[in-house]
Amino acid sequence: MIREFFKPLFLTAATIEDDGTKGLGQNRIVANVKEVSTDLDQLIRR
């Protein structure tokens, strides 16, 4: 469920990383959200 909610953000973050243009403010926010959602995912699986 949470994975589905964050799926657009995962896709966006992956695109940014592949592009190599992660330095912009909005892109940094997307990358941070991706990290937080990954942490949430790990906590839920425990």
Secondary structure as a PSIPRED ss2 file (coil, helix, strand):
# PSIPRED VFORMAT (PSIPRED V4.0)

   1 M C   1.000  0.000  0.000
   2 I H   0.000  1.000  0.000
   3 R H   0.000  1.000  0.000
   4 E H   0.000  1.000  0.000
   5 F H   0.000  1.000  0.000
   6 F H   0.000  1.000  0.000
   7 K H   0.000  1.000  0.000
   8 P H   0.000  1.000  0.000
   9 L H   0.000  1.000  0.000
  10 F H   0.000  1.000  0.000
  11 L H   0.000  1.000  0.000
  12 T H   0.000  1.000  0.000
  13 A H   0.000  1.000  0.000
  14 A H   0.000  1.000  0.000
  15 T H   0.000  1.000  0.000
  16 I H   0.000  1.000  0.000
  17 E H   0.000  1.000  0.000
  18 D H   0.000  1.000  0.000
  19 D H   0.000  1.000  0.000
  20 G C   1.000  0.000  0.000
  21 T C   1.000  0.000  0.000
  22 K C   1.000  0.000  0.000
  23 G C   1.000  0.000  0.000
  24 L C   1.000  0.000  0.000
  25 G H   0.000  1.000  0.000
  26 Q H   0.000  1.000  0.000
  27 N H   0.000  1.000  0.000
  28 R H   0.000  1.000  0.000
  29 I H   0.000  1.000  0.000
  30 V H   0.000  1.000  0.000
  31 A H   0.000  1.000  0.000
  32 N H   0.000  1.000  0.000
  33 V H   0.000  1.000  0.000
  34 K H   0.000  1.000  0.000
  35 E H   0.000  1.000  0.000
  36 V H   0.000  1.000  0.000
  37 S H   0.000  1.000  0.000
  38 T H   0.000  1.000  0.000
  39 D H   0.000  1.000  0.000
  40 L H   0.000  1.000  0.000
  41 D H   0.000  1.000  0.000
  42 Q H   0.000  1.000  0.000
  43 L H   0.000  1.000  0.000
  44 I H   0.000  1.000  0.000
  45 R H   0.000  1.000  0.000
  46 R C   1.000  0.000  0.000
